[in-house]
Amino acid sequence: MEAESSTVPRASPGDDLVPKVWRNDVKGLRKELISFRFISLDKPTLEARCLIKVSEVSDLASKESKILIQCVTIPEQWVTIGSGLSPIDCYVELFLMEMLPNEKSKCTITCKDHLQISFVLELLQVETPVLHFTKSPKENLCLAKKYKENGVKMFPKYPLFAHAYFNRAAKCLLSCEPLEALDPEREGADTISEMQALLETLYLNISACLIKEQRFDDVLQILKFVDRKENPSEKAIYRLALAQFHVEQYPEAIKTLKRIDYAASKECAALYQRIKTSWQQDQSKYNNMVKKMFG
């Protein structure tokens, strides 16, 4: 008896590549697939240039977004991943990094004030960037400087996003580590010294973000290089001492401040007094506890 033939419909090559729904609950992001036709696996990464089309924007209100506002006059626009200067644009980039070319999806951003911004996003084309580890130190330095400037611009209003940019910038430089082992004749002595100086500046910038987030133990880790510096800056000393103060390392904080003329700085002098007062109160509490136990 002949076996009965059956025809099973074959799935399209892209059916399993793009989920119907993608979400990031921590950031309040949701992407729902509208249509997709597979043409390539070139998923956008940092520094990728993406040709996109944005439509049906709703409830943007007073939120900043160059990408969503620009779509009114420029239906199709090029976006470079890692260039957003507002939270909304940074989130648009995150959506793009979860998309494939020829994908069209409805994207929703739920803000902390419960405002829901929605729009339709189409990824038309992707230009893949050169990977970090294949870039020259000079190229990584240029990219790090760009990320650092983006972080500086975002820090006053959006410190968490600035923190992400400073981290990216530091990673660019750390991909060339150890910096002191780079060949001055090949890379240029000025390039190497600029990379080292920028890395220290980035550590300081990251420490400022961590202080805002009250992550003082992490501040101590990121500012370890200050102990190795012969002439650390006042800013570095202040932030290190402030972190030591908040984790109740009072003797260490006093010692840190004494590495500079702290009395000449209003901020450092005020911090010195706060540390002394808290240290005295801490010692007083300890002495009273001992008296109660053994007195």
C-alpha positions in Angstrom: 0.0 0.0 0.0 1.5 3.3 -1.0 2.1 5.9 1.7 -0.3 8.8 1.5 1.6 12.0 0.5 1.0 15.1 2.5 2.1 18.7 1.9 3.3 20.6 4.9 3.5 24.4 4.3 7.1 25.6 4.8 7.7 28.4 7.2 9.2 31.6 5.8 12.9 32.0 6.6 12.1 34.9 8.9 9.2 33.5 10.9 11.4 32.5 13.8 13.8 35.4 13.7 11.5 38.2 14.9 9.3 37.6 17.9 5.7 38.7 17.7 6.2 40.7 20.9 9.4 41.9 22.4 9.4 43.8 25.8 11.7 45.3 28.3 9.6 45.8 31.5 12.5 47.5 33.4 12.6 50.3 30.8 8.9 50.2 29.9 9.5 49.2 26.3 7.2 47.0 24.1 7.6 46.2 20.4 4.8 44.4 18.5 5.5 43.0 15.1 3.3 44.3 12.2 5.1 42.8 9.2 8.5 41.3 8.3 10.1 40.0 5.1 13.5 38.4 5.5 16.4 39.9 3.5 19.4 39.7 5.9 20.6 39.1 9.5 22.2 42.5 9.8 20.9 43.4 13.2 21.9 46.9 14.2 24.7 47.3 16.8 26.4 50.3 18.3 27.6 52.8 15.6 25.5 51.1 12.9 23.8 53.6 10.5 20.1 52.8 10.1 17.7 54.1 7.5 14.3 54.2 9.2 10.8 55.3 8.7 8.7 56.5 11.6 4.9 57.1 11.5 1.8 57.3 13.6 3.5 59.0 16.5 1.1 59.6 19.4 1.2 61.1 22.9 4.7 62.5 22.6 3.5 65.6 24.6 6.5 67.7 25.8 9.0 64.8 25.7 12.2 65.5 23.8 12.9 63.5 20.7 14.7 64.5 17.6 13.8 61.3 15.8 10.1 61.3 16.5 9.6 65.1 15.9 11.7 65.0 12.7 9.6 62.3 11.1 6.9 64.9 10.4 9.0 66.6 7.8 11.5 63.8 7.0 9.6 60.4 6.7 12.8 58.5 6.1 15.9 59.4 8.1 19.3 58.0 8.9 20.0 57.3 12.6 23.4 56.2 14.0 23.1 53.9 17.0 24.8 55.6 20.0 24.0 59.2 19.1 20.7 59.8 20.9 20.7 62.8 23.2 17.3 62.3 24.9 15.8 59.3 26.7 13.2 58.8 23.9 15.8 58.7 21.2 18.0 56.3 23.2 15.0 54.0 23.5 14.3 54.3 19.7 17.9 53.0 19.3 17.2 50.1 21.7 14.2 49.2 19.6 16.3 49.3 16.5 18.9 47.0 18.1 16.1 44.4 18.5 15.0 44.6 14.8 16.1 43.2 11.5 16.0 44.9 8.1 12.5 45.0 6.5 10.8 44.8 9.9 7.8 47.0 10.7 6.7 47.1 14.3 4.5 49.2 16.6 6.7 50.5 19.5 5.4 51.7 22.9 7.4 53.5 25.6 5.8 53.8 29.0 7.4 56.7 30.8 7.8 57.1 34.6 5.0 59.6 34.6 2.8 56.8 33.1 2.6 58.6 29.7 2.5 56.1 26.9 4.2 57.1 23.7 3.6 54.9 20.7 4.8 55.0 17.1 5.3 52.7 14.1 9.0 52.0 13.3 10.3 50.5 10.1 14.0 49.4 9.6 14.7 49.9 5.9 18.5 49.5 5.8 21.5 48.8 8.0 25.1 49.8 7.5 27.2 47.6 9.7 30.0 49.4 11.6 33.6 48.3 12.2 34.0 46.3 15.4 35.9 47.8 18.4 38.6 45.2 18.4 39.4 45.8 14.8 39.7 49.6 15.2 43.0 51.3 15.7 43.7 53.0 19.1 43.2 56.4 17.4 39.8 55.4 16.0 38.7 54.1 19.5 39.9 57.4 21.0 37.7 59.4 18.5 34.7 57.2 19.3 35.3 57.5 23.1 35.5 61.3 22.8 32.2 61.3 21.0 30.5 59.1 23.7 32.0 61.3 26.4 30.6 64.5 24.8 27.2 62.9 24.5 27.4 62.0 28.2 28.4 65.5 29.2 25.4 66.9 27.3 22.9 64.5 28.9 24.3 64.6 32.5 22.4 67.7 33.7 19.0 66.4 32.9 19.5 62.6 32.4 22.4 61.4 34.5 21.5 57.7 34.1 21.8 58.0 30.3 25.0 60.0 30.7 26.4 57.2 32.9 25.7 54.7 30.0 27.6 57.0 27.6 30.6 57.3 29.9 30.7 53.6 30.3 30.7 53.1 26.5 33.5 55.6 26.2 35.6 53.8 28.8 35.0 50.5 27.1 36.3 51.9 23.8 39.6 52.8 25.5 39.8 49.7 27.6 39.5 47.6 24.4 43.1 48.9 23.7 44.4 48.0 27.2 47.1 47.9 28.5 47.5 51.5 27.2 51.0 51.8 28.6 52.0 48.9 26.4 51.0 50.6 23.1 53.8 51.4 20.8 54.4 55.3 20.7 56.1 55.1 17.3 53.1 53.3 15.8 50.2 54.9 17.6 51.7 58.2 18.5 52.9 59.3 21.9 50.2 62.1 22.0 47.5 59.7 21.2 48.5 57.3 24.0 48.8 60.1 26.6 45.4 61.5 25.4 43.8 58.1 25.9 45.2 57.8 29.4 44.0 61.3 30.3 40.6 60.7 28.9 40.2 57.4 30.7 40.9 59.1 34.0 38.4 61.9 33.1 35.8 59.2 32.3 36.4 57.5 35.7 35.7 60.9 37.3 32.6 61.4 35.3 31.4 57.9 36.1 32.0 58.6 39.8 29.8 61.7 39.6 27.0 59.5 38.2 27.5 56.8 40.9 27.4 59.5 43.6 24.0 60.7 42.2 22.9 57.1 42.4 24.3 56.8 45.9 26.5 53.8 44.9 29.4 54.8 47.1 31.1 51.4 47.2 31.3 51.5 43.4 32.7 55.0 43.6 35.6 53.7 45.7 36.3 51.0 43.1 36.2 53.4 40.1 38.5 55.9 41.9 41.2 53.5 42.9 43.5 55.2 40.4 43.5 58.3 42.6 45.7 56.6 45.2 48.3 56.0 42.5 48.4 59.6 41.4 51.1 61.9 42.7 49.1 65.1 42.2 45.4 64.2 42.0 42.9 66.8 41.1 40.7 68.5 43.7 37.7 67.0 42.1 39.0 63.5 42.3 40.0 64.0 46.0 36.6 65.5 46.9 34.6 62.6 45.3 36.8 59.9 46.8 36.6 61.5 50.3 32.8 61.9 49.9 32.4 58.2 49.0 34.6 57.2 52.0 32.5 59.5 54.2 29.3 57.8 53.1 30.6 54.3 53.8 31.8 55.6 57.2 35.5 55.3 56.4 36.2 58.4 58.4 40.0 58.1 59.0 40.5 57.3 55.3 38.4 60.3 54.2 40.4 62.7 56.4 43.6 61.2 55.0 42.4 61.6 51.5 41.4 65.3 52.0 44.8 66.0 53.6 46.5 65.1 50.3 45.5 68.6 49.0 45.1 72.0 50.6 41.5 71.2 51.4 41.0 74.4 53.4 41.4 76.4 50.3 38.4 74.8 48.7 34.9 75.7 50.1 33.5 72.3 49.2 36.4 70.3 50.6 36.6 72.3 53.8 32.8 71.8 54.4 33.2 68.1 53.7 36.2 67.9 56.2 34.0 69.4 58.9 31.2 66.9 58.1 33.6 64.0 58.4 35.1 65.2 61.7 31.6 65.8 63.2 30.3 62.3 62.1 33.5 60.6 63.2 33.3 62.2 66.7 29.6 61.2 66.9 30.5 57.7 65.9 33.2 57.5 68.5 30.9 58.9 71.2 28.3 56.3 70.4 30.9 53.5 70.6 32.2 54.8 73.9 28.7 55.0 75.4 28.0 51.4 74.2 31.2 50.2 75.9 30.3 51.9 79.1 26.8 50.3 79.1 28.4 46.9 78.5 31.3 47.1 81.0 30.6 50.1 83.2 
